[in-house]
Amino acid sequence: MSRSGPLPFLRAAWIVAILACLYLPIVSVVLASLANSRYMRFPHRVWTLDAYREAVGFFQTWDLHLISLQIAAGVVALSVALGTLGAMAYARYDWRGRGLFRRLLVLPVFFPQPVLGLALLLSFTAAGVVPSWKTVVIAHAVWIVPIVTLVISIRLFGYDVAQEEAAFDLGATRLQVFREVTLPALWPGIFSGALFAFLLSWSNLPLSIYTSGPDTPLPVWLFSRVATNYAPLVPAIAVIGTIVSALVVLGLVGLRGALARLR
């Protein structure tokens, strides 16, 4: 029996509205990159790809992406390592102080990022640390590691400890149990946490703007150019950055599928 009335239409309209809110900003950036004027107006009088030609030949375009990739790679490595260990302490083992650990772990997530960035900048300055892309990695990790820990912990809440006990009964060492039993069970959560870490780091502005120093990552450069010296080059580089991040994510997903097939 098919449903009649306005409900299916309203549901479809609601879905279209949500998708429009999600993707119209991206479409607007693409459209802005096809102009030949520094003033934002639509429709454009002249449609051109000059901004992309300039961006491809602009040395700073690739320098910005390289710095952002360095930061994101460092954040992924730190977040996966600390997040996996933190998830074991968060959800796997029962120990005195675990409740306090859980509360302290998620505390940085609820801090406003500009406040957290300013606090980290003051801490680096007091310690005599010169801001660079390495301090951005630390700043991002302070905020992202708790998120990755929670993502990996989801796998542990449904984890059957009897698998480890059976491995111990068969004579496996603790390292072998972790490598052959625990780690494969956590792998989907670790992979998801790594993707979260990369995307959150790649697009982060509030923490980067305080802690980057002379090593300017892509979001900071885009923000400064939009605020002070806008040109179609800016949205063109933003589009290139979006494509690069999408290619990295697709590459990681493809690599995971290839490794799964090899197994």
C-alpha positions in Angstrom: 0.0 0.0 0.0 1.6 3.3 -1.1 1.5 6.3 1.1 -0.3 9.4 -0.1 -0.3 13.0 1.0 2.4 15.6 1.5 4.7 13.5 3.7 6.9 12.0 1.0 7.2 15.5 -0.7 8.1 17.2 2.6 10.7 14.5 3.4 12.3 14.9 0.0 12.3 18.7 0.3 13.9 18.4 3.7 16.7 16.2 2.4 17.3 18.6 -0.6 17.5 21.5 1.8 20.1 19.7 4.0 22.2 18.8 1.0 22.0 22.4 -0.3 23.2 23.8 3.1 26.1 21.3 3.0 27.2 21.8 -0.6 26.2 25.3 -1.7 29.1 26.9 0.2 31.5 24.6 -1.7 29.8 25.4 -5.0 30.1 29.1 -4.3 33.8 28.8 -3.7 34.2 27.0 -7.1 32.1 29.7 -8.8 34.1 32.5 -7.2 37.4 30.9 -8.5 36.1 31.2 -12.1 35.9 35.1 -12.0 38.4 37.5 -13.4 37.7 40.3 -10.9 38.7 40.6 -7.2 35.2 41.8 -6.4 32.7 39.2 -5.5 29.7 39.4 -7.9 27.5 36.9 -9.6 26.9 36.2 -12.4 30.4 36.9 -13.6 30.9 39.1 -16.6 33.8 36.9 -17.8 34.2 33.2 -16.9 37.9 32.2 -16.9 40.3 29.6 -15.5 43.1 32.2 -15.1 43.0 31.9 -11.3 43.8 28.1 -11.6 46.7 28.8 -14.1 48.1 31.3 -11.7 47.6 29.0 -8.7 49.4 26.1 -10.4 52.4 28.3 -11.3 52.4 30.0 -7.9 55.2 28.5 -5.7 53.5 29.3 -2.5 50.5 27.1 -3.5 52.6 23.9 -3.2 54.5 25.3 -0.1 51.2 25.8 1.7 50.0 22.3 0.8 53.4 20.8 1.9 53.3 22.5 5.3 49.6 21.4 5.8 50.5 17.8 4.8 53.4 17.8 7.2 51.2 19.0 10.0 48.4 16.5 9.2 50.8 13.6 8.9 52.3 14.4 12.3 48.9 14.8 13.9 47.7 11.5 12.4 50.8 9.6 13.8 50.5 11.2 17.3 46.7 10.7 17.4 46.8 7.1 16.3 49.6 6.2 18.8 48.2 8.1 21.8 44.6 7.4 20.9 45.1 3.7 20.7 46.8 3.6 24.1 44.3 6.0 25.6 41.4 3.9 24.3 42.8 0.8 26.0 42.9 2.8 29.3 39.5 4.4 28.6 37.5 1.3 27.8 39.5 -1.9 28.1 41.0 -1.9 31.6 39.3 -1.2 34.9 41.7 0.8 37.2 41.6 3.3 39.9 41.2 6.8 38.5 39.6 5.7 35.2 36.6 7.9 35.9 38.8 11.0 36.4 40.8 10.0 33.3 37.6 9.9 31.2 36.6 13.4 32.3 40.0 14.9 31.8 40.4 13.3 28.4 37.4 15.0 26.8 38.0 18.4 28.5 40.1 19.9 25.6 37.2 19.1 23.1 34.9 21.4 25.0 37.4 24.3 25.2 36.8 27.0 22.6 39.6 26.5 20.1 40.7 30.2 20.0 41.1 30.1 23.8 43.0 26.8 23.6 45.2 28.2 20.8 46.0 31.3 22.8 46.8 29.2 26.0 49.1 27.0 24.0 50.8 30.0 22.4 51.4 31.5 25.9 52.7 28.2 27.1 55.1 27.8 24.2 56.4 31.4 24.7 56.9 30.8 28.4 58.9 27.7 27.6 61.0 29.4 25.0 59.6 27.3 22.2 59.6 29.2 18.8 56.3 28.6 17.0 56.6 26.5 13.8 54.7 23.7 12.0 55.9 21.4 14.8 54.1 23.4 17.5 51.0 23.3 15.3 51.2 19.5 15.4 51.3 19.6 19.2 48.4 22.1 19.3 46.3 20.0 17.0 47.1 16.9 18.9 45.9 18.4 22.1 42.4 18.8 20.6 42.3 15.8 18.2 43.8 13.0 20.3 40.7 12.9 22.6 38.4 12.6 19.6 40.5 9.8 18.1 40.5 8.1 21.5 36.8 8.1 21.7 36.5 6.8 18.1 38.8 3.9 18.8 37.1 3.2 22.2 33.8 2.5 20.4 35.5 -0.7 19.1 36.6 -1.7 22.5 33.2 -1.4 24.1 32.0 -4.4 22.0 35.3 -6.2 22.2 35.2 -9.8 23.5 38.0 -10.2 26.0 37.7 -14.0 25.8 39.7 -13.9 22.5 42.7 -12.6 24.4 42.3 -15.2 27.2 42.1 -18.0 24.6 45.3 -16.7 23.0 47.1 -16.7 26.4 45.9 -20.2 27.1 47.5 -21.3 23.8 50.8 -19.9 25.0 50.9 -16.5 23.2 52.9 -13.7 24.9 51.3 -10.4 25.7 53.0 -8.7 22.7 51.7 -11.5 20.4 48.2 -11.2 21.8 48.2 -7.4 21.2 49.6 -7.8 17.6 47.6 -10.8 16.5 44.3 -10.4 18.4 43.7 -6.9 19.9 45.2 -4.8 17.1 43.2 -6.4 14.2 40.0 -6.0 16.3 40.8 -2.3 16.8 41.9 -1.7 13.2 38.6 -0.3 11.8 38.5 2.2 14.7 42.1 3.1 14.2 41.6 3.7 10.5 38.5 5.8 11.2 40.3 7.8 13.8 43.2 8.4 11.4 40.8 9.8 8.8 39.2 12.0 11.4 42.6 13.3 12.6 43.7 14.1 9.0 40.6 16.0 8.1 40.3 17.9 11.4 44.0 18.9 11.2 43.9 19.8 7.5 41.1 22.3 7.9 41.9 23.7 11.4 42.2 27.5 11.6 41.8 28.6 15.3 44.7 26.6 16.6 46.9 27.1 13.6 46.6 30.8 13.5 48.1 31.1 17.0 50.8 28.5 16.9 52.1 28.3 13.3 54.6 31.2 13.4 56.4 31.7 10.0 55.3 28.3 8.7 51.9 29.2 7.3 49.5 26.4 6.7 46.8 26.5 4.1 43.8 27.6 6.3 45.7 30.5 7.8 46.8 31.8 4.4 43.3 31.6 3.0 41.9 33.5 6.0 44.5 36.2 5.8 44.1 36.7 2.1 40.3 36.8 2.3 40.5 39.4 5.0 43.2 41.6 3.5 43.9 41.0 -0.2 41.2 38.9 -1.8 41.6 37.8 -5.4 40.2 34.9 -7.5 43.5 33.1 -6.7 42.3 32.6 -3.1 39.2 30.4 -3.9 41.2 28.7 -6.6 43.8 27.5 -4.1 41.0 26.6 -1.7 39.5 24.4 -4.4 42.9 22.8 -5.0 43.2 22.2 -1.3 39.8 20.5 -1.2 40.8 18.3 -4.1 44.1 17.3 -2.4 42.4 16.4 0.8 39.8 14.3 -1.0 42.5 12.5 -3.0 44.4 11.7 0.2 41.3 10.3 1.9 40.4 8.3 -1.2 44.0 7.0 -1.4 43.9 5.9 2.2 40.6 4.1 1.7 41.9 2.4 -1.5 45.1 1.4 0.4 43.0 -0.1 3.2 40.9 -2.1 0.6 44.1 -3.3 -1.1 45.6 -4.5 2.2 42.3 -6.2 3.1 42.4 -8.1 -0.2 46.0 -9.1 0.3 45.1 -10.6 3.6 
